[in-house]
């Protein structure tokens, strides 16, 4: 029974040491990382509303859609064809 208890303590100590070392590595990587790496969201820009083409149903950003008579279209050709029936 004493041997089992000893092995459990040794295994728990090894796990604890591994977690401490891993936490130190993560902290060190965060400190040495380029400050520009964490700013990917600002480079992408803000999210914009998506709209659906009345003809084919594809979703696209509102800034890229064609608006006509209260309808949204993905292309001029689909605007000419009108809504799908």
QUIURZI-V592646 format. One record per backbone hydrogen bond with DSSP energy under -1.0 kcal/mol. NH is the residue of the N-H (numbers start at 1). CO is the residue of the C=O. If there is no record, write none. Layout:
NH/CO  NH/CO
//
This chain:
5/1  6/2  7/3  8/4  9/5  10/6  11/7  12/8  13/9  14/10  15/11  16/12  17/13  18/14  19/15  20/16  21/17  22/18  23/19  24/20  25/21  26/22  27/23  28/24  29/25  30/26  31/27  32/28  33/29  37/34  39/36  43/39  44/40  45/41  51/60  53/58  54/72  57/53  60/51  62/49  64/61  66/73  68/71  71/68  73/66  79/75  80/76  81/77  82/78  84/54
//
